[in-house]
Amino acid sequence: MLSKEDYQKIVNRLMYILGKNINIIDINGIIIASGDEERIGTLHEGAREAATFKKEVIICDDNKHLYKGSKKGINIPIFNNEEVIGVVGITGEPNEVLGFGKIIKELVELMVQEYENNKFQTFQLRAIENFTKELFKKQTFEKEELSVLKHRAEIVGFNLKTKRYIIVLDIITFNSYINANSLNEFDVQQIKQSIIDDIKLKLSKKDIIYNISEDRFVIITQNENPLDLSRGIQKEIYNKYKLKFNIGIGNECQDVEDYYISFTIANKLIKIGRILNEEILYYKDSLLYLILDEVPEYIKKLYINELKTNCFDLNKNVELLTTLKVYFETGMNIKETAARLYVHTNTIKYRLDKIEKMCNVNIKDPFECMKIYFYIALKQISHS
């Protein structure tokens, strides 16, 4: 049930609305919340009778002496799920406060339900959060572990067969933002919660978001277009806070094992995105970089050293490098490369001829192109 602090909040809200002194008393007749602080913790015999016999108890000058710790007013039982959970007391002349009685009783009962519902939702969100963190820990589970996970999924209402995407977001230069705005730890936590609340507005009710560590957040979404969703979030947060995210979008999840893989890929894409100076990377568009990132460092160095003699001059020409990269990415299509770079096709042909002479390669040979493209990509992700 609600805490004394929760009941005091209800009392404060009602007193602000109605301008009457209100007490909330437990079923044993002890005042647990009141507009009069001195009465908290004292016995109210009129309220105890109201709770015991589930009836209204009106206290006036004629019977006040019968009820220890009571003042003139009305005491009405509060019900939740058809059980008495306490009593609401309104201090004042009975004929003046009687009209408020049932209204306040209903308001208190609604507020109790509201607080209970909010607490349940918070508990459920925490349970789902803890459950998904378990899914992120490892790829394969023993038979008994898998059975427990599936049982927990049923308890928290998380259907493991529903298609979802993992999006990991990391705030860029958050420390600089904190220092520039002289934020204390409480302010930082408030900013993080505000960011979560703002992102929730972009998500469906079935989606999940939480702060997983330091400046990093995770979204588990059923949105079929996680890339557009990520772009919308990036724009929203920048407009409001002037903060940007590095965002990694993992592969889709439709089984227990997928969550670890998707979460791991999303985090790798954040690292790669920082190196490439790309704020958002989607696994579908970044598979080559993911593969090359797994290549051992000594292999990367060997490959780069093997080709750098031919490509040395190319490294110093950003325009030619960009042209070559786009040429590869458009399937060696000169017309589309020109369109992407907003130049004439003759300009692209000129640049490609120059690259052929510079690197001593046949630019129309797919295998030769592949080697140079790998070289460019390895140089990019090897640069920090």
N, C-alpha and C positions, 0 to 999 in steps of 0.2 A: 504493500500500500504506500501512500504518499508519506513523505517525511514531514516533520514539524515545520521545516523551512518552506516546503511546498504549500502547506496549509496557511502559513503566514503570508505568503505571496497572494493567495486567494483572498485572505482577509483584507490585505492592503488594496487589492483591486476593487473589491466590493465597497470598501469604505470610501474610496475615491469616487466611485460612481454614485453611491447613495447618501453619503454624508452621515451615516449612522455608525455607532460603535457596534462592532460585531465580534463575537467569540466563536471559536470552534473547539468543541470539547470531545474527548475520546469516550468510548463506551463505558469507561469506569468513572466518568464524571470529572476528569482532570482537564483543565483548560490548557490546550496545546498551542493555540494561536489567538491573539487578541489585539484590538486597537489600544488596549490599556495594558502595557507591558507588566505592570505590577501584579496583574491577575494570572499571568501565565504560570502554570505549575500548581495552581491552587484548586481545591475541590469545589465543584459546582453540583450540589445535590439535586437541584431542579433538572439539570441536564442528565444526571445519572438516571433519574426516574423516567425521563423521556426516552432514553436509550433502552432501559430495561423493559418498559411496557410498550415500546414502539408507538408512542402517542405524543401529541403536543402538550407541553406544560406551560401554562401562563402564570406568571408570578406578578402579584400586585401587592398593595399595602396590606390587604387582609390576610394573605397567606405567606408573606415574605419570611416571617419568623420560622416557618416550617422547613425552609430550605437553606441549609448552611452554605455560605459563600456565594449566595445568589443575590442578584439585584432585580429590580422590576424589569419586566420584558417578556419575551416569548422564546420558547425553546422547542425546536422542531427536529426530529430524527432525520439523519441523512442516510439514504439507501444507495447501495451499489450491488447490482445482481441480486436484488431482493433481500439483502442483508443489511442490518444497521451497522454503519461503519463509524458513526459519530453523531454529534448533535451540533446544529448551528443555533447560536443564541444572539438575539438582538436586544440591546439594552435600550430601555425607554418606557414611556407610558404604554401599557398594553394596547389601549384603543388607538394609539398613534402608530405603533409598529406592526400591529396585527396584519395590516394590509400588505406590508412588505414581506411578511413571513414566508408565504408559499413561493413568492417570486424568488426570494433569496435562496430558499431551499433548492429550487430547481436550478438556479444559477450555480450554486455550489456543487450540486450533483453533476451538472454538465462540465464544470471545471475539473472536477475529480476525474471524470471520464477522459477529458482532454489531456490532463496530465498523465493518466495511466496509458492512454494510447501513444502519446509522445514517448514515454519511457519504453513501451513495448517496441515501438519502431526503432528507437535508438539501440535497444538491446539486440533486435533482429539485425540491424545494420552492422553492429560490432561482431555478431556471430558470423555473418556472411564475410565480413572483412577478414576475420581470423581464419575462416575456412579457405578463402581464396589464397591467402598467404601460404597455407599448407600446400596448395596446388602448385605454387611457384617454386617450391623448395627443391623438387627433383622430378626427373622425367618418368622414371619407372618405380612402381610400388609393388611390394610383396602382396601375395594374395590376401592375407589378413588385413594389411593396411588398406588395400583397395576396397575391401568389404566395408571397413569402418568409414572410409571417405564417402562412399556411396550412401551409407546410412546417414552420415552427417549432412550430406547434400539434401536428402529428403527432409530432414528435420528443419533446416534453415530455408527450404523452398528454393534450392538452386538446381535447376534441371541441367545436368551435365551434357545432355544431347542437344541442347539449344545452341545454335551457331552464334558465336561471339567473337569479338576482336579485342586484343589487348593494346591499349595505347598508353605509352609511358611519356610523361611530360617533365622536363627539368627546367627550372627557371634559370635563364641566362643572367649572369652577373647579379645574383640576388644579394650577395654580400655588399656590393657597391651601393645597391638600392637601400639596404638597411643603414649603412654608414651615412649616406647622403641625407637620409630623412631622420637620422638620430633615433632609430627605433629600439625600444627595449624588448626583452624576450616576450613580454605580454603582447606588445604591439605586433611582433612578428607572427605570433600564433593567431592573432586576430586577422591579420592580412591573409594568412594561409586559409583560414576558415572562410573568409570573404571570397577568396578565389574559388574555393570548392563550391560555395553557394552560387556564385555566378556561373560556373561551369555546369552545375546541375540544371540550370535553366535551359541549357542547350541539349540536355540529355533526356531520354525517356524515363519514365518511372521505374522501368525494369533495369536500367543501367546503374552501374556502381562506380563511385569515385571515392578515393581516400588518399591522404598524404602518407606515402609509404616510407620515406626517409628524407630527412633534411629538406632539400629544395625540390624533391622529386614526388610526383603524383602518379597514380595509376588509374586508368579508366577501363572498365570491363563493359563493353557496349554490344548491343544487338543491332546497331545501325549498320545497314548494308553498304554504306559509303563512308568508311572511317576517315578517308583522306579529306573529303569535304567537311566532315565534322571537325577534324583537327584544324583545318584552315579557319573555320568559323570561330573556334575557341581562341586560336592565336590572335585573331583580329579583335575579338571582344576584350580579352585581357590586356592587350596593348592599348586599346582605346581608353580603358578605364584606369589602368595602373602604370602605363608606359613600361610594362614588363613584357619580355618575350620568352618563349619556351624553345628549347630543343625538343622535338617530338619524334619518337620512334613508334611506328605502327607494325605490330607483329602479324603473323599469319593467323588465319581463322582457327577457332577452337570448336571442336565438336566431340571431344572425348577428354578423359582425365589427363592423358599424357600430353595433349596439345598445349595446355596452359603453361607448363614449364618452358616449352620450346618457344611459344609466342612471346612470353615475358622476357626470355633471354634475348631473343632476336630484337625486340623493341629497345632493350637497353643497349645492345651492340650498335643499333642504328643511331642512337643518341651520340655515342662516342664517334662514330663515323661522320655523322652530321656536323659535329664540331670541327673535325679535321677538314671536311669539304666546304665548310661555311654554308651548310644547308640547314635551315631551321626545321624542316619536316622531311622525314624519309619514310617511305612506305615499302614494306618488304618486297612487294611485287615489282617495284621499279628499282630495287637495290640489291637484287640477288647476286650480281657479279661482285659488288663491293663486299657483301657478306662472305662470299667464298674466298675472295682474295685476303680478307681480314684474317681468315683462319690459316693462311699460308705462314709457315714459320719464318721468323725474321731473317734467318740466314739464307733461306731460299729467295726471299724477296730481294735481298742485297745482290745475290748471284745473278738473278734475272736482270735487275736494273743495270748492274755493271756490264753484263753481256751486251746490252743494247745501247748503252749510253754513248758509246763512241759514234755510232751512226746518227744518234738522235741528239747529240750535244748541242748543235746549233738550234735545233727545234725547241729545246728547253728554254732558250732565251727569247723565243718569239711567241708571246701569249696569243696573238691573233691567229697564227698558224696552228698552234695547239688546239685552240677553241674550234677552229674550222675542221680540223681532223677529227676531233671528238664528236662533233655534231654530224659529220659525214658518216662516221661509223654508226652512230645511234639512229640515223635515218635509213639504215640498210644500204649505205653507199649510194644514196640517191642525191645527185647533184642539184636537181631542181628543188627538192624539199629542203636540202641544206641551205640553199640560197634564200629560200622563204623564211626559214627559221632565223637566219642571221641578217635578214633585211638587206641583202646585197644582190647584184646581178649574177646570173649563172656563170657568165664569163669570168667574173671575179673569183668564183669558187674554183673554176677550171685552172685559172692562173695560179692560185694558191696551191692547189693539189700538184700541179706540175713542179712548182718550186719545192714542195715537200719531197717529191720523188727524187729530184736531183740532190737535195740536201741530205736525205737519209739513204740514198742508194737502194730504193725499194720500188717494187711495182705496185702502185696504189690501187690497181684494179684486181690484184690477187687477194682473195679473201683471207688466205692463211697469213700472208705478209701483213695485211691490215690487222688481223687478230693479234699478232705478236706486238705490233706497235700500240694497239689499243690497251692491251694488258700492261704494257710498259707505262703508258700514261696513267692508267687507273692505279697501278702499284705506286707510282711516284706520288699520286694524290693522297692515298690513304697512309703512305709511309711518312708523310710530312706532318710534323706536329709543331 
